[in-house]
Amino acid sequence: MMSFHSRLSRSFARGTLFLLLVILTTACNPATPTPTTTPSSTPVIVESLTPTTTPTARPSPTPTLPPLGSAGNPITLGFTLLPEDTAAINAAKDIAFLIREDTGYAVESLIYPDFMSLSTAVVNGDVDLFWLDPFEYIYLNWEGAAEVVLVTNHLGVYAYGVQFMAHSYSGFTSFYNPETNASFGDPVTALQQFAGTRPCFLNPDSVPGYYVPLGLLANTSTPTLDPVFAYDYSAIVRALYIREICDFGVGYALIGDPRNASDIIQDIPDAQDVVVVIWQTNGIIPNINLSASPNLPLHIRHRLQEALLDLPENPEGLPLLSTALNYDVEALKTVTDQFYTPLRAAIIPLELDLEAITQPDRNP
């Protein structure tokens, strides 16, 4: 029979083993905390997992254009023409055809209703070659969008000038030789005679009839009274003839003489003797030019330039160009940007806003 002590020892050992098993079991399986119940009336706010930065879109492949001058990527030639000027538009298309025949390049004429439209296309790189007047060229060249290629010959010259006229009894000294059709002496001395007097200008938008003579007077430090705008060169000659409107006036030079206008010869045949030239510039205002985009490859530009210089050899070439430009073209020649230096020098003191002058609709 087992003694009490033996039973107690066995019982203690059994208890000890059970306690050890409980400890080991608890250590391997930690108690799961009781979840906290969220009241159903409180909305659960879930923070968005959307990234705070927008992922960069994968660029779509840019289509490769065919070579410039091929049928799928023609060279573009820009003209400023009104839609109703169908004869000029058709002539512009014919010019493109003649260039295509000469060079083998695909050439397309693009017609723009005004310079603002053309200049926008030029700056955007949509036009390769384009025709510009002097202020338009200086503006686009300043913008880095135009480089002169050719200039037109109009009425025998590639650039024309301006002349200052006055009544022979006005007391001004003439620095002009009618036999050579050129001035002599110091232009500062010649023009400063007009200080404090009243000029007759053509209109406030005219390059030869306002901006250039105004700039020349500014260059020689010659202040004048407020001008009279006559809006017609013959009217300027008539105003000087009667001596009651202005003290001196301006006109074009080298492409004719406003004193020889048919209405002047008929009405006041002695105008040449009574109204005299005080001083006259050389050819400082270039005629209409052909300019190119700086992005046009040089080898293509030179080939197109040669084709245009070949136009006079075609009996239809210059007549078509004159019709397309609404401007009598007698010849073409190659020039560089230096051809515009005298004109730039004449207008520098005026600090003109050429964008506003050439595109008035854009700058009301």
Secondary structure, 3 states (H helix, E strand, C coil): CCCHHHHHHHHHHHHHHHHHHHHHHHHHCCCCCCCCCCCCCCCCCCCCCCCCCCCCCCCCCCCCCCCCCECCECEEEEEECCCCCHHHHHHHHHHHHHHHHHHCCCEEEEEECCHHHHHHHHHCCCCCEEEECHHHHHHHHHCCCCEEEEEEEECCECEEEEEEEEECCCCCCCCEECCCCEECCCHHHHHHHHCCCCEEECCCCCHHHHHHHHHHHHHCCCCCCCCEECCCHHHHHHHHHHCCCCCEEEEEECCCCHHHCHHHHHHCCCHHHHEEEEEECCCCEECCEEEECCCCCHHHHHHHHHHHHCHHHCCCHHHHHHHHHCCCCCEEEECCHHHHHHHHHHHHHHCCCHHHHHCHHHCC
